[in-house]
Amino acid sequence: MNFETPGLKRRPNKDGRMRLYWCARADLVKAGYRPPTVPLHYDWTDPAQHALVSAACMKLQAEMLEWSANRGVQRATFNGTVGDLIRRYQTDAASPYRRIKWNTARTYDQVLASLDKAVGGRALARLGLDDFRRWYDAARKPKAPGGPERLRKAHGLISMVRRIVAYGVAAELSECPRLSAILKATEFEAPAPRREKLTLAHVESIVAKAIEEKRVSLALGTVLQFETTLRQRDVIGEWQPLPAGAAASGIVLGGRRWTNGLTWADLSADFELYKQTTKTGAIAAHDLRLCPLAMKMIALVPADRRVGPIIIDETAGRPYAEHAYAREWRAIAEKAGVPKGVWNMDARAGGISEADDAGADLDDIRSAAAHSQVSTTARYVRGTIGKSRKVARLRAAHRAERKSND
C-alpha cells in the first residue's frame, strides 16, 4: 500500500479473511482514550480501496492526537454523524462515560462498536422514528431461524442510543435535542424480568456434586451467595485493570489485579461476616453461625488455609479467572440436574425469595441484602407463596371472628 495508514492493524477472521482495524496508541488508551480500536470496513485485497483505508486511518489518528494534546477537551467541530457522536461520548472529559466503572465501560464499548459499524456514517439530521424502530427490529431478530427473539439485545441497543443522545443534548450538539424528544416519546418493548431462581434444593444438589468432583470452592461460593444474598462479584471478586504506572502488587493476572471478593479477613472469629458491597458501598452483615450449610462448607477448608481470598480455584491455586467461575459452576450445575435456565446469579434472587416465602419483613430482607430501596428488593422476589398464605390465614381468622360475633 502506497498510502500512509497510521494505526492500521490486520487480523484474520475465523474464515481466514483479513479484517482491518485502526488501533489507538497503547499509552493513550491507558490514559483514557476511547475507542481503543475501530473496525474499517474495506477490502484489503482491492487496491482501489487503499486510499479510503488511508483516509480513515489519518482521520482517526488526527482525532486521537488532538485528544492527546488537549487530554479530552472537546473538539471545536462536530461533523453531525452517529460515529462522531459516539467518539465524543467516549472521549469527552465531561461525558458521563468517563465516570462509569471499567467493566461497564467494556460492555458499553462492545455495543457502541456494533452501533458504529452499522450506522456510524449516518447523519443525525437524517434520523427519525422510522430509523430507531428499524434498528430495534433488526437487533430483535432471532440469531438463527426459529430461535428466540433477542429482546434484551434490542432493548440494550436502544438504551445505548438514548444514552449517547442524552450526552449530546448536554453537550449542546446539533440535532440531539430533536432526537431526544423522539426517543422520550417512543416506547420499545423491554425483556420480561427474570423469573428463575436458585432454590435450596438446587443448592443442595450443587453442593453434593461439587464435593463429589472435589470442587469445594464452587460449593462454598454457591452457599455463600445463597445464604448471604451477596452478588457473585462480592463473593468471588473481580479482576480490575491495573492503572497506568501502578505497581503489580497483590494478586495480578494478565495485567489485572484481583479485588472486591470475600477474604477470610472479612470473617470474624465468631463467624460474623462483614462485607462492603461493590455496587452501593453498603455494608452487608451476616452471622454465619445461623447458616448451617455455610458452616458445613467452611469446615471443609482447613484452618491453616483460611488466609486471603475465600474462593480459590483448586486447579489454579488463585481466585477464578474472569468467566471461569461461571463456566465451571455451570458444568457442575448440569451434572447436578439444575435446569439450564437457572444461572449462578439467580442465587441472590433465590435467597431473597426464600426469606420472603418464610414471612420475613420486606424491609428486613432489604437490609440483609444491602439494598438501599425496598423496591429493589421486591424485584428479586420470584414466585413466592408465603405472604399469600399469611394473608389467607388472616382473612380466614377474620371471617371466623365475624361469625362468632354474629
Residue pairs with C-beta under 8 A, 6 or more apart in sequence:
1 50
1 53
1 54
2 50
3 50
3 51
3 53
3 54
4 54
4 57
4 58
5 53
5 54
5 57
6 57
6 58
6 61
7 22
7 23
7 24
7 25
7 57
7 60
7 61
7 64
8 20
8 21
8 22
8 23
8 40
8 53
8 57
9 20
9 21
9 22
9 23
9 37
10 18
10 19
10 20
10 21
10 44
11 18
11 19
11 21
12 18
12 19
13 19
18 44
18 45
19 39
20 39
20 40
20 41
20 42
20 44
20 53
21 37
21 38
21 39
21 40
22 37
22 38
22 40
22 56
22 57
22 60
22 61
23 36
23 37
24 33
24 35
24 36
24 37
24 60
24 64
25 33
25 64
25 68
27 244
28 64
28 67
28 68
29 36
30 244
31 68
31 71
31 244
32 72
32 98
33 64
33 67
33 68
33 91
34 87
34 90
34 91
34 97
34 105
34 109
35 86
35 87
35 90
35 109
35 112
35 113
35 116
36 109
37 113
38 56
38 60
38 113
38 116
39 113
39 117
40 53
40 56
40 57
41 117
42 49
42 52
42 53
42 56
43 49
44 53
63 75
63 87
63 91
66 75
67 73
67 91
71 93
72 91
72 92
72 93
72 98
73 93
74 88
74 92
74 93
74 94
74 171
75 88
78 84
78 85
78 88
78 173
78 174
80 123
80 124
80 125
80 174
80 175
81 120
81 121
81 122
81 123
81 124
82 115
82 116
82 119
82 120
82 121
82 122
82 124
82 127
83 116
83 120
83 121
85 124
85 164
85 165
85 167
85 168
85 173
85 176
86 112
86 115
86 116
86 120
86 164
88 95
88 167
88 168
88 171
88 173
89 95
89 97
89 112
89 163
89 164
89 167
89 168
90 97
90 109
90 112
92 98
92 167
92 171
94 170
94 171
95 167
95 171
96 163
96 167
97 105
97 108
97 167
100 108
102 240
102 241
103 238
108 160
108 163
111 156
111 157
111 160
112 160
112 164
114 157
115 157
115 160
115 161
118 135
119 131
119 135
122 131
124 168
124 174
124 175
124 176
124 179
125 174
125 175
127 175
127 179
128 182
129 182
129 186
132 158
132 161
132 182
132 183
132 186
133 186
135 157
135 158
135 161
136 154
136 157
136 158
136 188
137 154
139 150
139 153
139 154
139 157
140 149
140 150
140 151
140 153
140 154
141 149
141 150
142 148
142 149
142 150
143 150
151 189
151 190
151 191
151 192
152 191
154 188
155 188
155 189
155 190
155 191
158 183
158 188
161 183
162 180
162 183
165 176
165 179
165 180
165 183
166 180
167 176
168 175
168 176
168 179
168 180
169 176
169 177
169 180
193 379
194 346
194 349
194 382
195 382
195 383
196 339
196 341
196 342
196 343
196 346
196 349
196 382
197 342
197 346
197 349
197 350
197 353
197 382
197 383
198 222
198 226
198 338
198 342
198 344
198 346
198 347
198 349
198 350
198 351
199 350
199 354
200 226
200 350
200 354
202 333
202 336
202 338
202 342
202 350
203 222
203 223
203 226
203 293
203 347
203 350
204 293
205 336
205 337
205 338
206 218
206 219
206 222
206 329
206 332
206 333
206 336
206 338
207 219
207 222
207 223
207 293
207 297
208 336
209 332
209 335
209 336
210 216
210 218
210 219
210 222
210 332
210 336
211 219
211 300
213 332
213 335
214 314
215 314
215 328
215 332
216 297
216 300
216 301
216 314
217 311
217 312
217 313
217 314
217 320
218 325
218 328
218 329
218 332
219 297
219 300
220 297
220 298
220 300
220 301
220 310
220 311
221 232
221 235
221 236
221 311
221 325
221 329
222 329
222 344
222 347
223 291
223 293
223 294
223 297
224 230
224 235
224 262
224 294
224 297
224 310
224 311
225 231
225 232
225 235
225 344
225 347
225 348
225 351
226 347
226 350
226 351
227 286
227 288
227 291
227 293
227 294
227 351
228 235
228 273
228 275
228 284
228 286
228 291
228 294
228 351
228 368
229 284
229 347
229 348
229 351
229 352
229 355
229 368
229 369
229 380
230 262
230 275
230 277
230 284
230 348
230 370
231 277
231 278
231 279
231 345
231 348
232 325
232 326
232 344
232 345
232 347
232 348
233 260
233 261
233 278
234 260
234 261
234 262
234 275
234 277
234 278
234 284
235 261
235 262
235 310
235 311
236 261
236 262
236 311
236 319
236 320
236 325
237 258
237 259
237 260
237 261
237 262
237 309
237 311
237 319
238 258
238 259
238 260
238 261
238 278
238 322
239 253
239 254
239 256
239 257
239 258
239 259
239 321
239 322
240 256
240 257
240 259
240 260
241 255
241 256
242 248
242 252
242 255
242 256
242 257
248 257
249 257
250 257
250 258
250 259
251 257
251 258
251 308
251 309
251 318
251 319
252 258
253 318
253 321
256 322
258 309
258 318
258 319
260 278
261 309
261 310
261 311
261 319
262 273
262 275
262 309
262 310
262 311
263 308
263 309
263 310
264 306
264 307
264 308
264 310
266 273
266 274
266 275
266 310
267 273
267 288
267 306
267 310
268 274
270 287
270 289
271 287
271 288
271 289
271 295
271 298
272 285
272 286
272 287
272 288
273 284
273 285
273 286
273 287
273 288
274 283
274 284
274 285
275 283
275 284
275 285
276 282
276 283
276 284
277 283
277 284
277 370
280 370
280 371
280 372
282 370
282 371
282 372
283 370
284 368
284 369
284 370
286 368
288 294
288 295
288 298
289 295
309 318
309 319
311 319
311 320
311 325
312 318
312 319
313 319
313 320
313 321
313 324
313 325
313 328
320 328
325 344
326 343
326 344
329 344
330 344
333 342
333 344
334 340
348 369
348 380
349 380
349 381
349 382
351 369
352 365
352 369
352 377
352 380
352 381
353 380
353 381
353 382
353 383
353 384
354 384
355 365
355 368
356 362
356 365
356 381
356 384
356 386
356 387
357 384
357 385
357 386
357 387
358 386
359 386
359 387
359 390
362 374
362 377
362 378
363 374
365 377
366 373
366 374
366 376
366 377
369 377
369 380
371 377
